[in-house]
Amino acid sequence: MDTTQLKTIDIVKQGLERRYRAERRFRRMGLAAILISLAFLSFLFITIASKGYSAFVQTRIQLDIHFDPQIFTEGDIGAADYPRLVKASMAAMFPTVTGRTEKRQLYALISSGAAFQLRRMVLEDRALIGTRQSVWLPADDDVDMLVKGHLEWDGGRLTPAQVKWIEHLATQGQLEKKFNTTFFTAGDSREPELAGIWGAVSGSFFTLIVTLLLSFPIGVATAIYMQEFAPRNRWTDLIEVNINNLAAVPSIVFGLLGLAVFLNAFGLPRSAPLVGGLVLSLMTLPTIIIASRAALQAVPPSIRDAALSVGASKMQMIVHHVLPLALPGILTGTIIGMARALGETAPLLMIGMVAFIVDIPSGFLDPATALPVQIFLWADSPERAFVELTSAATLALLVFLIVMNGLAVLLRKKFERRW
């Protein structure tokens, strides 16, 4: 009997050792999976950052601009020949350049947006007329790429004469890399050195406002009805199955629905944040409903029973007791759904928000684009300078997404209650 007992114990110990070894292997596999995921994620971030960090600085050239009163004597000040001021300053810096071809190459070192900067300066302060000012103006994108090391100094897109002039400006301290405020304050442009993300960020902001105002109250109200009031029958089961299926529908399907309904049937304006918000609301609603129902289900039944036992109506029980306790989960699901909507491109392409928009939108009906669509447009541009702009805009989008997901985690940690 003792021998049998010892054998049984040995068998149990062997079984435990196998289970412990399997558990350790499983832990190591899980840790390895996490490390591999972090390695790929780090590689992705490092790759994007290495290509996009240079977009946060911009090459500028210092010119001595004489705001000649003669060019402001005719017509409106805003219609003056501002490119002539830039050309006169460049010609004064390099008096030996006399040929027409050489002059054209010399003037090409300055961005075409320099004239608009001078125009804006004069319109803001007319006292500049007749004075001489030292102004830092943006360089052409090829010059910017050359200074940043993305183009070859020999045999590149710039001629040897242009390279020589650039070196002269650098030695004179009239060519420097400065913080690129244009990237954060301007809209889209055909010229890379003049392009920025503010127009796309504004379009995304207006679109997300419409999405939030529509999807949050409708989604929460639907979840409350389905969880607390709807009877359990085959119709509610069918609705629940369809809601779960809608959460897995490809986003481009919602774009086709928006194209057919909001644009073709209702005649709403294309490329408007209002239409984009309506389409993204349809896409976000299933996520918010599912997350809200899960949060409501997590509230213990004892809370409901206690509220009803002291005389509260069912609506009072939900509004004053169940909903406040489920709010952290509801907000988390809403923020995650909004973060998904922020990163969507396909449904917005279907409703025309892929258009080239230069002006900054100021309302829900103004033509606009979104940040993911802006990244898509820049990625398709042939200029080398748009490569760093694409990566920099991707970094900005990732920062927004990380902030939104971090906010969801903070809200859950702050308001979460454990039973």
Secondary structure, 3 states (H helix, E strand, C coil): CHHHHHHHHHHHHHHHHHHHHHHHHHHHHHHHHHHHHHHHHHHHHHHHHHHHHHHHEEEEEEEEEECCHHHHCCCCHHHCCHHHHHHHHHHHHCCCCCCHHHHHHHHCCECCCHHHHHHHHHHHCHHHCCCEEEEEEEECHHHHHHHCCCCCCCCCCCCHHHHHHHHHHHHCCCEEEEECCHHHHCCCCCCHHHCCCHHHHHHHHHHHHHHHHHHHHHHHHHHHHHHHHCCCCHHHHHHHHHHHHHCCCCHHHHHHHHHHHHHHHCCCCCCCHHHHHHHHHHHHHHHHHHHHHHHHHCCCHHHHHHHHHCCCCHHHHHHHHHHHHHHHHHHHHHHHHHHHHHCCCHHHHHCCCCCCCCCCCCCCCCCCCCHHHHHHHHHCCCCCHHHHHHHHHHHHHHHHHHHHHHHHHHHHHHHCCCC
